Amino acid sequence: MKKYHLVRRPRQSLRRLLAYYLIGIIISLGIGAILLASLGINPFEYYGRMLTIGMIGNKYAYKNVEGFLKVLVPLLITSLALGLSFKMRFWNIGGEGEFLIGAISAAIVAFNVTGLPRPITIILMCVAAMLSSGLLGLAVAFFKVKFNTNETLVTLMLNYIMLYVITYLGKTKEDWNFFLDPKSARPIFGKFPDTGIMTGIKIGNFNLLWSVIIAIALIALIYVYLKYTKHGYEISVVGDSSATAKYAGMKVGKIIMRTMFISSALIGLAAGLTASSSGTISETITNNVGWTGIVVAWLGKLSVPAIAVTSVLIAILQFGCKTAATKYPSIDSNFADLLQGIILFSVLTADFVATFTLKKKEDAKNG
Amino acid sequence: MKKLVSLVLTMAFAVTACFSLSGCNKQPAASSDATSKAEETTAGSKETDAESKPAAGNFKVGAIYINSQNDTSGYTFAHHKGITDAMKEVGLDPAKDLYIVDNVPEDDEKVKQAIDQLAGDGCNIIFGISFGYINAMNEKATEYPDIIFSHATGYMSNDKNFNNYFGRIYQARYLAGIAAGYKSLALKNDNIGYVSAWGTEYAETCSGINGFALGARSVNPNAKIHVYEISTWGDQEKERQAAQVLIDTYKCCVIGQHCDSAQPQIVANEKGVFGCGYNSDMTNEAPKAHLTAAIWNWSAYYATAMKAAMTDKASFMTSVGNYYQGLNAGLVDVSPLSGNCEPETAEAIKIARDLMTSGKWDVFSGVKLSFSGAAGSVTAEQKSDALKTNKGEEKVAAGGASVGDDVIQGSMNYYVEGVTQVN
């Protein structure tokens, strides 16, 4: 009997990888083009609009860059943070929940701490967000270390708990609920006082938010942390084999808890920055970065620079797909999501095919 | 490290490939310096030059939807139909002049992004159909003074370029209530059910319930309206269960509704009772049960707004202003009566409709209509009778004028006599 086996290619050739990605993207764009053409839409025009995030022919093109950056920053920070825990083989899929609790904490500060200068208020918001998210992550890690609970399940469930908490806050019209707009008879989230709303650096009309600068600084910081510090080394050893780490005298439990705290706190920071730049919170504030971040982290092979590049590409894809659809009343954002899915799937498939190969093997026993 | 470099290079290469791919192939259609050119000539007009209508000029309509324009029923569907119908009426082509951002949640940041996109694409008027868009639209109206912002179901406006619009759907509800009242008389069953998204917490739902109840009781003074609140604007399973409870437990013979899907009508159909739908004629979904539905005809407003914005944008807030119309403008109505209705229904509805369109009478006043007589000789008596809540509190004295529009739109938070909420 002949049997097929999946075998990891011994050596990744750069050229091969390039070719596979390219083929994957071309195929997916081709499928998309057929779909678009069948709906009577010129695919090249659509793709042009998509890849330039709708800036062609746009009266306020700089607004699209601003909007794009607002999508990018939380995705970038969250992906980097998730990458930290994944490197340790700690399956934190609780990005959504950690983001939400961070956003809620930031909003608590924004609504209640008034009278302080804007930068201080915003820093307090971010600190509150980082602490709350970090402690949530720490709790999960604690249970993992002490009782060997399954972190995947715990973080997953926490996502839903946090989602329902924020939904409750957004729908409950009561006197104590300072999150809501007091002027509206129907419950809607209120706007932060001015001191809680982030400004940026004005470059002409373009407003470069501080969060973008912080995100860029974080890329460098995390890169250095992982590459050149003792902590970074410990994380990679724990990720490779926790037995080895233990044998080398590392306190594995402590490393897991510390890293998970940092990872979640970073997601909290992303949430604090997002809440502050939006000037409000909502049930959809995460923009699904907790989920998309997982894809980005893995596509970036858990390497910091690659995650940064990947998150830019994914954000272009997300923002661009949605923007492109605006012009064509016959297609809605569901189509944009579909196209996005096809492209992502193709890239992941290309990655898989480039990494693994099928080998025929003679099996001496039975098949 | 090598792996990393390769990956970065790959990604970069892939993107350039995409750009150049779409760029090359675009050559015949549009020149590659589109970026600079497009500042003035928008992408859309490039291909429309041949057949463009000079009258409409470069007028573009933007819309922000809570669901998708490809829905086949429900709230967004009704608005999308209204916008596209209105565009055809005023000489615009929805395929080219309509820009839509759909599936926009009630999240300020996302609404603002949608507005930026529509503004950048050159829209002259932007409609936002969901209540929660209110703060974002209010803010952006100041930022883009050249664009008209129009917000459904809201309460904010400014005096230059931001209005709100809604309609007297309670008038249509009253007419549907008449159909339900006749049915309950004929079946000798005073129990009428009503599946509602929300109860007294929203004026929009409770004014609808009250209008329906007053309509039903104008025919059958003993009618009892049992309201089941499902606490969401739309959830097919909950809508279904609510209708089942109303029919099985409360023995209701007619099911009214204020929720997105036709499920309450479908349940009524299954259980052999009757019903009044909402938003669209639900006779197709419930052929044996459906009487008539309170419906919106949003194009009545959208056409008015587009015409005003196209002729003189500056005077929009005086020519249109905050828009609140009803049966008289054709903004609300009932769907054609189905064969399931009792014979007297059409005549009674006509009488009530005429009274409301002529402005002689309105639903929430101190005068109540009372219908009597067989088919062919239906008459309406106008009786002075106070408008009372179901707790006996008097809201309008006997013979008094209707409550203010601000009450109907904003502060109404009570049920009238004959209404009970069951959950």
Interface residues (C-beta under 8 A of the other chain):
Chain A: Q12 L14 L17 L18 Y21 L22 I25 I26 L29 N42 F44 E45 Y47 G48 R49 L51 T52 G54 M55 I56 G57 N58 K59 Y60 A61 K63 N64 E66 G67 K70 K173 D181 S184 A185 R186 I188 F189 K191 T274 S277 S278 G279 T280 S282 E283 T284 I285 G300 K301 S303 P305 A306 V309 T310 L313 I316 K322 T323 A325 T326 K327 P329 S330 D332 S333 N334
Chain B: K2 K3 L4 S6 L7 V8 L9 T10 M11 A12 F13 A14 V15 A17 C18 F19 L21 S22 G23 N25 K26 A29 A30 A34 T35 A38 E39 T41 T42 A43 G44 S68 Q69 N70 T84 P94 A95 L98 Y99 I100 V101 D102 N103 P105 E106 D107 D108 E109 K110 Q113 D116 Q117 L118 A119 G120 D121 G122 F131 G132 I134 N135 Y155 E201 Y202 A203 G410 S411
